[in-house]
Amino acid sequence: MPPVFHSDNGRRRIVFQVWDWIDERRYVVHLYVTQETAESWIVHHFAGKYRVVTPEEIARLANQAGLQEVCVLPPSNTGFYQPIIVGEAA
């Protein structure tokens, strides 16, 4: 992910992520927050392990939970950067 730059009361803050893939379904996200202080910079690091869940898996689970006419809308149809899953209550 590209870095994002912010300004907090005249001090800069830089936020970015690094994704380390374990295999094709699991990865570790490293979140770095670098903050400017009056004297120097402070770096915060947070990490979390994630597992990929495909839109098709979510749609199947929604269907199993009782939603009807479940469909996956791709980003090319919605303009949103991730797929959107919609369904109707029974």
MIDOSE-1310 file (N, C-alpha, C; in nm, 2 decimals, decimal comma, always signed):
residues 90
mppv	+0,09/-0,12/+0,00/+0,00/+0,00/+0,00/+0,09/+0,12/+0,00; +0,06/+0,22/-0,08/+0,14/+0,34/-0,08/+0,12/+0,42/+0,05; +0,22/+0,50/+0,09/+0,21/+0,57/+0,21/+0,11/+0,68/+0,20; +0,05/+0,72/+0,32/-0,05/+0,83/+0,32/+0,01/+0,93/+0,42
fhsd	+0,01/+1,06/+0,38/+0,07/+1,16/+0,46/-0,05/+1,25/+0,52; -0,03/+1,27/+0,65/-0,13/+1,36/+0,73/-0,05/+1,47/+0,80; -0,13/+1,57/+0,84/-0,07/+1,68/+0,92/-0,16/+1,69/+1,04; -0,10/+1,68/+1,16/-0,16/+1,69/+1,29/-0,11/+1,81/+1,36
ngrr	-0,18/+1,92/+1,37/-0,13/+2,04/+1,43/+0,01/+2,08/+1,39; +0,03/+2,07/+1,26/+0,16/+2,12/+1,21/+0,27/+2,01/+1,21; +0,24/+1,90/+1,26/+0,33/+1,79/+1,27/+0,29/+1,68/+1,17; +0,39/+1,62/+1,10/+0,36/+1,52/+1,00/+0,34/+1,38/+1,06
rivf	+0,25/+1,30/+0,99/+0,23/+1,16/+1,02/+0,23/+1,08/+0,89; +0,30/+0,98/+0,89/+0,30/+0,89/+0,77/+0,25/+0,75/+0,81; +0,16/+0,70/+0,73/+0,10/+0,57/+0,76/+0,11/+0,49/+0,63; +0,16/+0,36/+0,65/+0,16/+0,27/+0,54/+0,16/+0,13/+0,59
qvwd	+0,13/+0,04/+0,50/+0,12/-0,11/+0,53/+0,21/-0,19/+0,44; +0,26/-0,30/+0,50/+0,34/-0,40/+0,42/+0,27/-0,53/+0,44; +0,24/-0,60/+0,33/+0,17/-0,73/+0,34/+0,27/-0,84/+0,31; +0,29/-0,93/+0,40/+0,38/-1,05/+0,38/+0,29/-1,17/+0,37
wide	+0,29/-1,22/+0,25/+0,21/-1,34/+0,22/+0,27/-1,47/+0,27; +0,20/-1,55/+0,34/+0,24/-1,68/+0,39/+0,22/-1,78/+0,29; +0,10/-1,78/+0,23/+0,06/-1,87/+0,12/-0,05/-1,79/+0,04; -0,12/-1,86/-0,05/-0,21/-1,78/-0,13/-0,34/-1,75/-0,06
rryv	-0,36/-1,79/+0,07/-0,48/-1,76/+0,14/-0,45/-1,69/+0,28; -0,32/-1,68/+0,32/-0,29/-1,62/+0,45/-0,18/-1,52/+0,43; -0,19/-1,41/+0,51/-0,09/-1,31/+0,51/-0,08/-1,23/+0,64; +0,03/-1,16/+0,66/+0,05/-1,08/+0,78/+0,05/-0,94/+0,73
vhly	-0,03/-0,85/+0,79/-0,03/-0,71/+0,76/+0,05/-0,64/+0,87; +0,15/-0,56/+0,82/+0,23/-0,47/+0,91/+0,18/-0,33/+0,89; +0,13/-0,27/+0,99/+0,09/-0,13/+0,98/+0,19/-0,04/+1,05; +0,25/+0,06/+0,98/+0,35/+0,15/+1,04/+0,29/+0,29/+1,04
vtqe	+0,30/+0,35/+1,16/+0,26/+0,49/+1,18/+0,38/+0,56/+1,23; +0,43/+0,66/+1,15/+0,55/+0,73/+1,19/+0,50/+0,88/+1,22; +0,53/+0,92/+1,34/+0,48/+1,05/+1,38/+0,60/+1,15/+1,41; +0,59/+1,27/+1,36/+0,69/+1,37/+1,39/+0,66/+1,43/+1,53
taes	+0,76/+1,45/+1,61/+0,75/+1,51/+1,74/+0,84/+1,64/+1,73; +0,84/+1,72/+1,84/+0,92/+1,84/+1,84/+1,07/+1,81/+1,82; +1,11/+1,69/+1,87/+1,26/+1,66/+1,87/+1,30/+1,56/+1,77; +1,21/+1,46/+1,73/+1,24/+1,36/+1,64/+1,12/+1,29/+1,58
wivh	+1,13/+1,16/+1,55/+1,02/+1,09/+1,49/+1,00/+0,96/+1,58; +0,87/+0,92/+1,60/+0,83/+0,80/+1,67/+0,77/+0,71/+1,57; +0,81/+0,58/+1,57/+0,75/+0,48/+1,48/+0,67/+0,38/+1,56; +0,55/+0,36/+1,52/+0,46/+0,25/+1,58/+0,44/+0,14/+1,48
hfag	+0,45/+0,02/+1,53/+0,43/-0,10/+1,44/+0,33/-0,19/+1,50; +0,23/-0,22/+1,41/+0,13/-0,32/+1,45/+0,12/-0,43/+1,35; +0,09/-0,55/+1,39/+0,09/-0,66/+1,29/-0,03/-0,75/+1,32; -0,09/-0,80/+1,22/-0,20/-0,89/+1,24/-0,20/-1,00/+1,13
kyrv	-0,24/-1,12/+1,16/-0,25/-1,23/+1,06/-0,39/-1,24/+1,01; -0,41/-1,25/+0,88/-0,54/-1,26/+0,81/-0,55/-1,38/+0,72; -0,67/-1,42/+0,70/-0,69/-1,53/+0,60/-0,79/-1,47/+0,50; -0,76/-1,50/+0,37/-0,85/-1,45/+0,26/-0,98/-1,53/+0,26
vtpe	-1,09/-1,45/+0,25/-1,22/-1,51/+0,23/-1,27/-1,46/+0,10; -1,30/-1,54/+0,00/-1,34/-1,50/-0,13/-1,48/-1,45/-0,13; -1,52/-1,36/-0,22/-1,66/-1,31/-0,23/-1,75/-1,43/-0,25; -1,71/-1,53/-0,33/-1,79/-1,64/-0,35/-1,82/-1,72/-0,22
eiar	-1,72/-1,73/-0,13/-1,74/-1,80/-0,01/-1,84/-1,72/+0,08; -1,83/-1,59/+0,08/-1,92/-1,50/+0,16/-2,06/-1,52/+0,10; -2,08/-1,52/-0,03/-2,21/-1,53/-0,09/-2,27/-1,67/-0,06; -2,19/-1,77/-0,06/-2,24/-1,91/-0,03/-2,29/-1,91/+0,12
lanq	-2,21/-1,85/+0,21/-2,25/-1,84/+0,35/-2,37/-1,76/+0,37; -2,39/-1,65/+0,30/-2,51/-1,57/+0,31/-2,63/-1,65/+0,27; -2,61/-1,72/+0,16/-2,72/-1,81/+0,11/-2,76/-1,91/+0,21; -2,66/-1,97/+0,27/-2,68/-2,08/+0,38/-2,75/-2,02/+0,50
aglq	-2,73/-1,89/+0,53/-2,79/-1,82/+0,64/-2,93/-1,78/+0,61; -2,98/-1,80/+0,49/-3,11/-1,77/+0,46/-3,14/-1,65/+0,36; -3,04/-1,58/+0,32/-3,06/-1,48/+0,22/-3,08/-1,54/+0,09; -3,16/-1,47/+0,01/-3,20/-1,52/-0,12/-3,14/-1,43/-0,23
evcv	-3,13/-1,48/-0,35/-3,08/-1,40/-0,47/-2,95/-1,33/-0,43; -2,86/-1,40/-0,37/-2,73/-1,35/-0,33/-2,65/-1,33/-0,46; -2,58/-1,22/-0,48/-2,49/-1,20/-0,59/-2,37/-1,11/-0,55; -2,27/-1,13/-0,62/-2,14/-1,06/-0,60/-2,13/-0,95/-0,71
lpps	-2,12/-0,82/-0,67/-2,11/-0,71/-0,76/-1,96/-0,68/-0,77; -1,90/-0,69/-0,88/-1,75/-0,66/-0,90/-1,73/-0,51/-0,89; -1,60/-0,47/-0,86/-1,57/-0,33/-0,86/-1,60/-0,26/-0,99; -1,59/-0,33/-1,10/-1,61/-0,27/-1,23/-1,76/-0,22/-1,25
ntgf	-1,85/-0,28/-1,17/-1,99/-0,25/-1,18/-2,03/-0,14/-1,07; -1,95/-0,13/-0,96/-1,99/-0,04/-0,85/-1,90/+0,08/-0,84; -1,78/+0,07/-0,88/-1,69/+0,18/-0,86/-1,62/+0,17/-0,73; -1,66/+0,08/-0,64/-1,60/+0,06/-0,51/-1,48/-0,03/-0,53
yqpi	-1,37/-0,02/-0,45/-1,25/-0,09/-0,48/-1,26/-0,24/-0,44; -1,36/-0,28/-0,37/-1,38/-0,42/-0,33/-1,52/-0,47/-0,38; -1,53/-0,60/-0,40/-1,66/-0,66/-0,44/-1,76/-0,63/-0,33; -1,89/-0,61/-0,37/-2,00/-0,59/-0,28/-2,09/-0,71/-0,30
ivge	-2,13/-0,77/-0,19/-2,22/-0,89/-0,19/-2,36/-0,84/-0,14; -2,46/-0,87/-0,22/-2,60/-0,83/-0,19/-2,69/-0,95/-0,19; -2,80/-0,94/-0,11/-2,89/-1,05/-0,10/-3,02/-0,99/-0,04; -3,13/-1,07/-0,05/-3,26/-1,03/+0,00/-3,29/-1,12/+0,12
aa	-3,35/-1,06/+0,22/-3,40/-1,14/+0,33/-3,52/-1,23/+0,28; -3,52/-1,35/+0,34/-3,63/-1,44/+0,31/-3,77/-1,39/+0,35
